[in-house]
Amino acid sequence: MGPVSLCQSCFGYPLSIFFIVVNEFCERFSYYGMRALLILYFRLFIGWNDNLSTAIYHTFVALCYLTPILGALIADSWLGKFKTIVSFMSVHVALSMIGLALIALGTGGIKPCVSAFGGDQFEEGQEKQRNRFFSIFYLAINAGSLLSTIITPMLRVQQCGIHSTQACYPLAFGVPAALMAVSLIVFVMGSRMYKKLKPQGNVMAKVVKCIGFAIKNRFRHRSKKFPKREHWLDWAKEKYDERLICQIKMVTRVMFLYIPLPMFWALFDQQGLLKIQPDQMQTVNAILIVIMCGLNFTSLRKMTVGMFLASMAFVAAAIVQVEIDKTLPVFPKGNEVQVKVLNIGNNSMSVSFPGTTVTLDQMSQTHEFLTFDVNKLTSINISSAGSPATPVTYNFEQGHRHTLLVWGPSHYRVVKDGLNQKPEKGENGVRFVNTFDESFNVTMDGKVYIDVTSHNASAYQFFPSGAKSFIVHSPEISPQCKNNFTSSSLEFGSAFTYVITRKEDGCPDLKIFEDISPNTINMALQIPQYFLITCGEVVFSVTGLEFSYSQAPSNMKSVLQAGWLLTVAVGNIIVLIVAGAGQFSEQWAEYVLFAGLLLAVCIIFAIMARFYTYINPAEVEAQFDMDEKKKYLGKDSLYPKLDTDVQTQM
């Protein structure tokens, strides 16, 4: 009763709960901190493309939510929840650097046990505190997620290295690993205060054998001459005791409800499509979860509402995407090519294309890209007043944009732009055009444009928003001339051509031309969809954790928690399948598809939930205990009577 008495001074909660919550905070900081970096690590450090990086990422997440089944079996059948958590946390700390598979294994051993172990700490009559614990537990998960998604990207951008400096992934991954060690230490510190239930043998093996026997027995007695039984598992009564059959009924009824749930997680994990910044957009999601976690949701109807809110979040995303698409530039498709003319000379120039002619003053460009069928772009001619026309000979590449640089009636260069979409992650593309007679180098915000040749354009390099300073290095620039400049204030998703020209005094000058206009849709329009998906997650997840624990028999609580986590794994597998099936031509169509699927699943789940009857496993098991005690006392009452008869005979 020592720990119980201490509970009374801690707002009615067992003191051991606080160690479990801190442990979960540190463990989730470790997991989400590492997870936030994975895509960037795969793409920028290892060099994988987007499709492979996404596939490996979702495979890893799915594995993290599949391995809890193994952890649950070990906890309920062999080691118990406490020893399983400590053992797998030690594995996680010691071996996490070996690879993602071992991280997933460690995560799987921890995840199904911690929440169930926390629920075990409460006594009868503390249902209200236990329900609130799951909200606090989920708060700890998302508080860890919030801090990790803020801190680990900051660590990643630090420069470190022995022989050469680069993004400091060792530090970014090392801090979550250290937090994992802290998590283990904190959890072990509360060891003496925990209420530890003993494992009850290989429960899963019994469950599988019982279900298998029931199916076989039912198949053997499929004839109409055998009377029907109330439940298909009742066909196992010939071999297995009624308590085990009743416990399996509890689990299968809940697992049946879980069938539609993976679609929620498949949709929820698509948040990555909506990031403002590569590492930190999910900070918004975590902040909203932390704010809303004080609410207490406890029913299947609330889970249905959560699914509905999630589907509405992607309807909102589709609406925003339609508005974004209206502002996007049109890029060439199929056999199309696009050409823009940029006059970097000192005279007006005319350029004739099939069906159209454009005339440009000095240092000017066409207002937009001209689109042609590559097979019909048979002739392009450059001319100026008093000069003969010069034909442009170039093999234009279909599906690409090109810039035609002209600086005289017989002087031109065609440059393939290399941009077939808006710059990713809200960055801005900048390239330089050299009008000098010799090559020059440009250093801009730490990035270097090397050997930009005369009357040619560099490749684009990409920068975040804000004004950037740059320096032009050229032997043609006099020491008395200024060679450092400041760019225009870059916004989000734009592209520019910076032309370096000469002023009358011979010093360099800067002319800026817009290639792709910046985004005009306010990023705040994403807030409604994040608010909806966050509300849906809180309602759905907190309720799901508490529901899974409350409806599970005492010897299968970790197993049912693992079943809940299994829905997350299946959701990520659905994402992999959809991604492998091919990308949608329109992003909004993908959002609408997922929203429609979830809405359909939401309706199915609501119908299933309507026919579900809540039970109290503790009361059911107590009734079995009472019945067994009565049977035992009934048998035991025979022995005094036998003793009396023996004494009479003697």
Protein Blocks (a to p, Z undefined) as FASTA:
>chain_A
ZZmmmmmmngoiafklmmmmmmmmmmmmmmmmmmmmmmmmmmmmnopafklmmmmmmmmm
mmmmmmmmmmmmmmmmmnommlmmmmmmmmmmmmmmnomklmmmmmmmmmmmmmmmmmmm
pcehilmmmmmmmmmmmmmmmmmmmmmmmmmmmmmmpccdjkbccddfklmmmmmmmmmm
mmmmmmmmmmmmpccdddebjfklmmmmmmmmmmmmmmmmmpfkbccdfbfklmmmmmmc
fklmmmmmmmmmmmmmmmmmmmmmmmmmmmmmmcfbfklmmmmmmmmmmmmmmpccfbfk
lmmmmmmmmmmmmmmmmmmmmmmmmmpccddehjbccdddddfbfbdcddddehiacddd
ehiadfbdcdddfklmmbccdddehiacddddddddehiacddddfbfkbccdddekpab
dcehhiacdddddfbfbdcdddeehiacehiaehiacddddddedddddddddfklcfkb
cfbdcddddfehiacdddddddfkopacdddddfbdcdfbdfklmmmmmmmmmmmmmmmm
mmmmmmmmmmpcfklmmmmmmmmmmmmmmmmmmmmmmmmnopcfblklmmmmmmmmmmmm
mmmmmmmmmmpccddfklmmmmmmmmmmmmmmmmmmmmmmmmmmmmmmZZ
